[in-house]
């Protein structure tokens, strides 16, 4: 069932009316309502406040990183761990193929459902996640593979343990190393990229986005 935000109630109302007109077989009414819906949608989304943009960036129905990866990345193999401390499940990394071209993908994954969100730490990486991202980026550079980075995080995890293990150092190291990579790199903001944690693995030669974002 679709989830509507508070400022989308008029859109939901019109969609419900269109559905009822379709059931009745009233095509004339349906056509009029569809035009009203298009106009209303354009009016709402062209005048969003910063908070409304943030709400859309965090919309629970919005595709997350794994949704895109499962859709576009074939013959994929997941890469785990930072080789120093542990595997941070907030950062996922894969080698695979897109349209027959071998690529490396690094992404933040927020998770779906309470259990999975807790496992993914709501997409907020620890320092081992950033070190994992750097290890995978160096792997891509070593084998001359293009690097795709999907960004969707509220920021680096601010826990005491994360700070004790060098959160700021890990992010700073990534900023230094990612800009010097000698392979094609592109970052795509698929939701939100906030605070310095949003920059921890998205320093690239090209940055793009999917839909309405908060960065």
N, C-alpha and C positions, 0 to 999 in steps of 0.2 A: 504494500500500500504506500502510495506516494506521501512524502512528508512536506507540508507547506509551512513556510515561515510566516510570522505575523503580518508582514507587509505584502504577502502573496495571497491573501484571502480573496481579493477580488478576482484574481486569476483562477483560483479554485472554483469560485462561484460560477464563472463563465464556462469553465470546462464541464462542470456538472450540468449546466443548462444545455451545452452542446451534446452531451451524452444522452440527455432526455429527449432532445429533438431528434437525434439519430434513432432512438428506440421507437419514437412515434412515426418516424418516416417523414418528418417535416423538413425537407431539404432546403426550402427557402429560409426558414428560421435558422437552420444550421449555418447556412452561408453568411447570414447577417451576424450571427453570434461569433463566427470565426473571424470576421473582419474586426469586430469589437475586441475580441481577444488579442489579436495581433497589435491593435492600437494600444490597448491597455498594457500589454507586456512591454512594448517599446517605451511607453511613458514611465512605467515603474523602474525598469532596469537602466534607463538613461538618467535617472535622478536619485541614485543611491547615496546614502550617507556612508561615512567610513565604517560605522558599526554594521550597517547592512551588508557592505562588501565583505567584512570579516565573517558575518553569519553565512554568506554564500560560500566563502572559501572553506568554511568548516561544515558545510551542509552534509548531513549523514548519508544522503543519497548520491553524493558526488563520488565519482570513481577514485579509488586509492591507487597507490603505486602498483600493487600486485594485480589489480584489474587490468591495467595497461600492459604489464609485463606478460601476463598470461595470454593477452590478446595478440600482441605484436612480436613476441620473442619466441622463435622456434628453436628446437634442439637445445634447450637451455640447461645449464648446469650451475647450481648455486655454489657460491664460494663463502666459506664461513671463517670467522675468527680474525683476531688482529695479531696473532702469534706472540702476544705479550701477556694478556690477562684473560679474556674470555670472548665469546661471540655475543655481540650486541644485536638483539633481534629488532631494534628500532631501525637499523640499517640493513637493507638486503642488497646483495650483489650477485650478478649472474654473468656468465659468458654464454652467448647464444648467437642466433642469426636473425636478422631482419631483412626480408626479401633476398635471402641467400648471402647476405654480407655479414661476416663475423663481427660482432660488437661486444663491448663490455658495458653493463648497465649497473649503476649504483643508485639506490633510491631510499627514501625514508618511507616507512610503512606504519600507518597509525593503527591498523587492525580493525576488525569488525566483531561486535559482540564483546561483552564485558571481559570474558576470559582472555580472548585474543588481544584486546586493547591493553590489558595488564601485561601480557607477555611482550607486547611491542612497546611498552612504556609510553603509550599514546603517541608514538612517533617522535619522542624526545630522546636524542642520542646521548649516551654516556661517552667518555673519552675513548673507550675501546671501540665504539662505533666509528668515530672519526679516524682512528688509527687503522681500523679495518678498511675504511673507504680509501685511505692513502695507500695501503698495501695493494688493494685491487687496482687502483689507478696506476701504480708503478708496474703492476703485472701487464696492464693494457699497453703501457709505454714500451715495456721490454719486448712484447710480441707485435708491436706496431698495429694495435687495434683501436679503432675509434671508440670514444668514451661518451656514453649518454648518461646524464644525471637527471633524475626526477626529484624535484624538491617539494616537500609538503610537511612542514614542521612548525610547531608553535615556538620552537627554540631548543637550545641545548638543555639537557636535564640539569636543574640547579641543586641537586642533592649534595649532602655533605661528602658522601663517598666519591661522587663524581669530581668534586673540587679537590679532594685529597689525592685522587689519581691523575690530576693534571688536566682538567677540562679546558682551561684557557690556553694552556700550552699546546694541546692537541689541535684546537681550532686554529691557532696562530700558525702552527707547523703546516697545516693543510693549506691555508691561504698562501703561504710561501711556496709550497711545492706544486700546487695545482696550476698556478699561473705559469709555471715553467715546463709543464708537460709538453713533450714533443710529438703529440698525436692530436688528431682532430677531436675537439671537445665541444659538447653542447649541453646546456642546462635548460630544462623545461619546468617552469613553475606550474604544478598541477593543482595547487590549493593555496597554501600559505607558506611563506618563508620569513620567519620573524627572528629578530634579534641576531646576534652573531652566529647563533646556531644554524640559521638559514644559509649562511655563507660558508659553513664548514666544509662542504663538498660541492659547491656549485660555482666555483671560480672557473670560468670557461671562456672560450673565444666568442661564443654565441649564446645568448639567453633568449628564450621564447616563453610563451605561456599558453595555457589551455583555459579559455573562458575567463570569467571574473575571478580575480585573485587578490591576495593581500600580501604585499612584499615590502 
